[in-house]
């Protein structure tokens, strides 16, 4: 979080670069806004700053209807950090509190509920339950404004236990009943196939074409497909299609979801945000990478739809993974691969199946990387890829990848592996992004 003077200056100058990094709460109106909100600048004595919208809501403020601060991309700080608070925020965003309760979240993080609550309040100004409530309200608004779903269906899809709780939650967060959020809007209705269309905002710039080219080169036949600027893949029993308009009329991708259970909407949206790294801060990253980022400003590090699937693919490689997917109709789950012929996959599956090796954005990165390195036969390259795409580590660097060295030579950066590893130190803590740029250069 920024000091008061810096935050106030950013807000007074309507600097959109700070949107999502903090929100501005006005005590005289009890409304909180984006820093870039065009509303009249409040007096300093009437201004408070919060790191997250949920913290402002916990303090009794509601979201501005004009600038919609709750719809901004999430703060990139929490994706970069690997500490307890950051891990908790990523798990809450993925629905951990709705699925397992605060007690289950605390168990996954190996801390007490009290310690978790205290840590989150100290770091972001809101406890896990308040953060989960904000998540439900944000999802509800997305579905109210972007779909023609009946409001009762929206309530349960967003994770509310009842319509009454839904009405109260939306009113508390946005200062009006759910119907008012939809009034006057032209909403897309679920088509005959049950497809729901939503928008995924991001921070510009975004090198969508280069990112999709890299995903296409690694696509698993029968599971995912890249056509032009559109990505399609199976997700559970449904399907997701993400399109990046060229040129975009606004910094947002279009998401089309086909799901059997609408209660999976929030988790699917979060997975897609992680899959395309939509909460990243490209200006900060590109500035740190310097000349390397000039050809493809805003290039992101793709995540994955399923952590175990991605780990198996990193171990087996594209050809063997494709053979497995063709034979099984996709990459099977951990329970099914405990007896796989490859010893490393077998060890991975057993560790994931017994719960000793979590493979998601909420995992302890250092502990998980150490556990991966202990698997028999796993390569440093595979560990780096898993760290980068499964754990969301922004600083992973598969220095033994020949494509990186080939690109480094072409760019005049380094002539051998040792020199490349030394040069890459200047890219910390964004070496995962440097990897993407080097891979794109090597194609």
Secondary structure, DSSP 8 states (H G I E B T S, - for coil): ---HHHHHHHHHTT-GGGBTTBEEEETTTTEEE-TT--S----GGGEEEESSHHHHHHTT-EE-TTT-GGGS---THHHH--SHHHHHHHHHHTTHHHHHHHHHHHHHTTS-HHHHHHHHHHHHSS-HHHHHHHHHHHHHHHHHHHB---HHHHHHHTT-SSHHHHHHHHHHHHSS-HHHHHTT---B---TT-EEEEEEE--S---HHHHHHHHHHT--TTTEEEETTEEEEEETTEEEEEE--SS-SSSEEEEEEE-S-GGGHHHHHHHHHHHTTTT--HHHHHHHHGGGGSTTTT------S-HHHHHHHHHHHHHHHHHHHHHHTS---TGGGTT-SSHHHHHHHHHHHTTSS--STTS-HHHHHHHHHTSTT--HHHHHHHHHHTS--TT---TT-HHHHHHHHHHTS-SSHHHHHHHHGGGTT-HHHHHHHHHHHH-
